[in-house]
Amino acid sequence: MSSTVSMIVPRALASLLVAAGWASTAKAQSPAEFFRGKTITILIGTSAGNDYDFRGRLIARFMGRHVPGEPVLVPRNMPGGGGVVATNYVASVAPRDGTTLYMIMANMMTAQAMNVQGVQFDTRKFRWLGNTTSTPNVVNSWHTTGITKIEQTRTQELVVGAPVGTAGVLYATAINKVYGAKLKIVTGYPGGGEVNIAMERGEVNGRGSNSWAAWNSTKPQWLAEKKINILVQVGLTRHPELPDVPLLLELASTDVDRAVMRFISSETAIARALVAPPEVPADRVEALRSAFDAAIKDPELVAEAKKSRMDLSPMRGADAQKIADGIVDTPAAVIARARDLFGNLVK
């Protein structure tokens, strides 16, 4: 071997050893070392001024102090496609290092299972960090309609607003097809706040979906003044505050339709969850889960939530993940019936 070659080989070997050392150091970096000095973005898949937005901003204010390294958390709205735009972004574009988190829209698992138009994600690859509430969703009418019971919609048309691709479209479609109601669905609104304005203006006479907790926190005066009437609640059991309001699944008259209604109602168990993108290192996921668990019990956060009449019924990330994955893995026969009911909404 020439002297030149003999010099190159050791140098190459040394370079490999140095590179390996750097890789080993990077892999050994603790969550505190990684997050220190970083900014974490919390994406919110809706426009501002609604329950998702309020919860995302509340978490952003308090969770950072519980994350190792105490990074700064900044909320960012990314509305579009009823949450599909933000979910696609988190699945394929967002950094996979823990610096982007997402207040996931509750109906994304249902949308994936039914192959709704525009879906380019697999929520089973996300890492659930925690859930803030299991409040039911509700369908409501505006007080000027005189409609106070869902039975009336079988003979009287009710125009409901719902951003395209959202749960409100699914619920209203389901009520029409399994119950024989006359709900006319108007889409085109970027978020629930805009639907509320449309109700006040008389453009629509109801809303296809909003969480019961959101009505309590964002429009308590409407409830006190009976500006809205709750017609249907979407959950697996009736909420204690809505004992006389029927469940969506109670409107179905056949076993298979009840199974479909249960399928689209299950998402309310993880109604307002925070997730991380796929492939975030496991130790950072655990650190973020622990930070969420601590933040949701932080006395200052709890006091802020109480002041805003925001319901908190938290769930740990691992438990929320099981529910989310179970929705996507719903039996094929149930999905087939769902696709039959909602055929115009899926590919």
Salt bridges, closest charged atoms under 4 A:
ASP51 OD2 - ARG55 NE 2.78
ASP51 OD2 - ARG272 NE 3.00
ASP53 OD1 - ARG57 NE 2.92
ASP122 OD1 - ARG124 NE 2.98
GLU203 OE2 - ARG201 NH1 3.69
GLU225 OE1 - LYS227 NZ 3.44
GLU250 OE1 - ARG238 NH2 2.78
ASP255 OD1 - ARG258 NH2 2.68
ASP257 OD1 - ARG337 NE 2.70
GLU279 OE2 - ARG96 NH1 3.08
GLU286 OE2 - ARG289 NH1 3.35
ASP293 OD2 - ARG316 NH1 3.09
ASP298 OD2 - ARG65 NH1 3.27
ASP298 OD2 - HIS66 NE2 2.88
GLU300 OE2 - ARG65 NH1 3.36
GLU304 OE1 - ARG61 NH1 3.67
ASP329 OD1 - ARG124 NH1 2.76
ASP340 OD2 - ARG337 NH1 2.47
